[in-house]
Amino acid sequence: MGDIWIVLIEDRHADVEALPFSTEEAAFAKARDSVPESAEEDPLTPGMRRAGWVLLLSYGAEGDCVRVVKRTMDGQEQR
């Protein structure tokens, strides 16, 4: 359909990295592979879900996190 999943790696000591994936499973695997074992899966608020967030993993004391967001390729509307 044109859906993609973007893994956003937000480490306060580096630039934000955005990695696109064609499947949710691959994006989740990369997200989980990008955090320490101590990372926690945070609950998503309704607002986060409306914004397309599907996973949030937090770690560290400085707000470091990895999140996965679902987007539609080229801004196409879902039907």
N, C-alpha and C positions, 0 to 999 in steps of 0.2 A: 503493500500500500504506500510505501514511502516513509514509513516510520523509522526513526533512528534513535539510538540511546547514546547520550553523551556522558562520559565519565569526567567529572570535574575534580581535579586533585588540588586542594587548597592547603598548601604548606606555607606557613608564615615565613619560612626561610628561603623560599624560592617563588618563582612566578607560578601563577595558576596554569595548570595544564588541562587542556580539553581534548579528549580522545573519543572519536565517533565509533560506534559499533552498529552492526546491522541486526543484532539480536539482543534481547534483554538478558539472556543467559550469559552471553559473552561479556556484556557490560558488567554484570554482577560479579563474574569471575575476576575480571580485571580490577574492579573496585575493591573486592575483598583481598586480592593479591597485593594491593597498593598500600595497605594499612598494617600496622603492627597487630599482633595477636590480641593485644589489650584493647583494641578498638571496640566501641560499643555501637550497636545499631540503634539509632535514635528513632522514636516514634515521629511520624509525619503528621502535621496539622492539616486540617481540611484546606487551608490556604496553600500550603506547600503542594498538596495533591492537585489542586486546581491549576497550579503553576507548572505541573508536569513532573514534579519530583517523584521518584519511585524508590529511592534508597538514600539513606544518610548514615554515614559511619563517622563517628567522632573519635579523636584520640588526642592526647597531649593536653597540657594546661593552657595553651595559647590559642585554642579554637581551631586547630588543624582538623580538616575533615576531607572526606571523599564523598561526593554525591553523584547520583545517577539521575538524569532528567530525560524524559521522553519528548521528542520533537518530531515534527513532520518535515520531511525533506523538501527543500525549496519553498517552505511556507505554505504548502498545499493544505487546504482545509480537509479535514476528515469528513467523510460522508457516511 
